Amino acid sequence: MEQSQRDLGIKIKGIFKGEKMEIRILGPGCPRCDEVEKRTINALAELNIVADVQKITDLKKISEYKIIGTPGVVINGKVKCYARIPTQEEISSWIREEL
């Protein structure tokens, strides 16, 4: 796996109907991005949801999502947020939407 795309190894047991949920945290690895990662992991744990979570740090790959600022959150290919730190409650609601 490339260094710019890090699999966070989230192995949270839970129920997810359909395909495996994919969550991408977009950002260069700054403290703001780390906070979004932490909140996402906490939301998944609270909801008891299984997800493939990866952190994308390569700016070229981030630009493919057509966002104008980081951090960004992408769930199942849909950009949910960018250029701000969402609350854990927002992340939880996005995850529930994708169920």
C-alpha positions as CSV (number, residue, x, y, z in Angstrom):
1,M,0.0,0.0,0.0
2,E,1.3,3.4,-0.9
3,Q,2.5,5.7,1.9
4,S,0.0,8.3,0.8
5,Q,-2.9,6.0,1.4
6,R,-2.9,4.4,4.8
7,D,-5.3,1.6,5.8
8,L,-6.2,2.4,9.4
9,G,-7.0,-1.2,10.1
10,I,-10.4,-0.6,11.6
11,K,-11.8,-3.9,12.5
12,I,-15.0,-3.0,14.4
13,K,-17.6,-5.7,14.6
14,G,-21.1,-4.8,13.8
15,I,-23.9,-5.0,11.3
16,F,-23.8,-3.4,7.9
17,K,-26.4,-4.3,5.2
18,G,-25.0,-4.5,1.7
19,E,-21.4,-3.9,0.6
20,K,-18.7,-3.0,3.0
21,M,-18.8,0.7,3.9
22,E,-15.8,2.7,2.7
23,I,-14.7,5.8,4.5
24,R,-11.9,8.0,3.3
25,I,-10.3,10.8,5.4
26,L,-8.7,13.3,3.1
27,G,-5.9,15.5,4.2
28,P,-2.1,15.9,4.4
29,G,-1.8,14.5,7.9
30,C,-2.2,17.7,10.0
31,P,-3.8,17.8,13.5
32,R,-7.1,18.8,12.0
33,C,-7.1,15.7,9.8
34,D,-6.1,13.5,12.8
35,E,-9.1,14.9,14.7
36,V,-11.5,13.9,11.9
37,E,-9.9,10.5,11.8
38,K,-10.4,10.1,15.6
39,R,-14.0,11.3,15.5
40,T,-14.8,8.9,12.6
41,I,-13.3,5.9,14.5
42,N,-15.3,6.9,17.6
43,A,-18.5,7.3,15.6
44,L,-18.0,3.8,14.0
45,A,-17.4,2.3,17.4
46,E,-20.4,4.0,19.0
47,L,-22.6,2.7,16.1
48,N,-21.0,-0.7,16.1
49,I,-20.5,-0.5,12.3
50,V,-17.9,-2.3,10.2
51,A,-16.1,0.0,7.7
52,D,-13.0,0.1,5.6
53,V,-11.4,3.4,6.7
54,Q,-8.4,4.8,4.9
55,K,-6.5,8.1,5.3
56,I,-5.6,9.7,1.9
57,T,-2.6,12.1,2.2
58,D,-1.5,12.3,-1.4
59,L,-2.6,15.7,-2.8
60,K,-3.0,14.4,-6.3
61,K,-5.4,11.7,-5.0
62,I,-7.2,14.2,-2.8
63,S,-7.7,16.5,-5.8
64,E,-9.6,13.7,-7.6
65,Y,-12.5,14.2,-5.1
66,K,-12.7,17.9,-6.3
67,I,-12.7,19.4,-2.8
68,I,-11.2,22.8,-2.2
69,G,-9.9,22.3,1.3
70,T,-9.0,19.7,3.8
71,P,-9.8,17.8,5.9
72,G,-12.4,15.9,3.9
73,V,-14.7,13.0,4.6
74,V,-15.9,10.7,1.9
75,I,-18.3,7.8,2.6
76,N,-19.0,5.3,-0.1
77,G,-17.7,7.6,-2.7
78,K,-19.8,10.6,-1.6
79,V,-18.1,13.7,-0.3
80,K,-19.8,14.5,2.9
81,C,-17.7,17.4,4.2
82,Y,-14.5,19.3,3.4
83,A,-12.5,22.3,4.7
84,R,-13.8,21.9,8.2
85,I,-13.8,19.5,11.1
86,P,-17.3,17.9,11.4
87,T,-18.7,16.9,14.8
88,Q,-18.8,13.3,15.8
89,E,-22.6,13.5,15.6
90,E,-22.5,14.7,12.0
91,I,-20.2,11.8,11.1
92,S,-22.5,9.4,12.8
93,S,-25.5,10.8,10.9
94,W,-23.6,10.4,7.6
95,I,-22.7,6.8,8.4
96,R,-26.4,6.1,9.3
97,E,-27.5,7.7,6.0
98,E,-25.2,5.2,4.1
99,L,-26.7,2.2,5.8
